[in-house]
Amino acid sequence: MAFIRKLPDTPERLEHLKGGAGHLERYALLSPEEMRLIADIAKEHGLFLISDGVYREFHHGNYEVYYFLSGRGVYRSNGETTTVDAGTVTFTGDGESHALRNDGPEPLEFMAFVLNLPAQA
């Protein structure tokens, strides 16, 4: 199932995602069919852009990794706040929460990978 392709020209616009203010734009890296093939390990993915607003989330049953490509933002995780920009990597574990806000004039662009926890025997 190897492939090489370009991202679509137009992102999906996600308004008030998970109760946050503003919107995100997402370019899906994999099709829904491809995601179903790896559903036991991957929950979500994509190239995201935040132009305005805040995205908040509490994790249960998965891990999330962000890799920031451009822009500047404020990232809050478990009571700690830090600035994120190009080259920053964040990790949110099971049972942890985080919030992200664009803090600059340009869109905050990042890759997101959400990985499911292994099934418990």
Buried (B, 14 or more C-beta within 10 A) or exposed (E): EEEEEEEEEEBEEBEEBEEBEBBBBBBBBBEEEBBEEBEEEBBBBBBBBBEEBBBBBEBEEBBBBBBBBBBBBBBBBEEEEEEBBEEBEBEBEEEBBBBBBBBEEEBBBBBBBBBBBEEEE
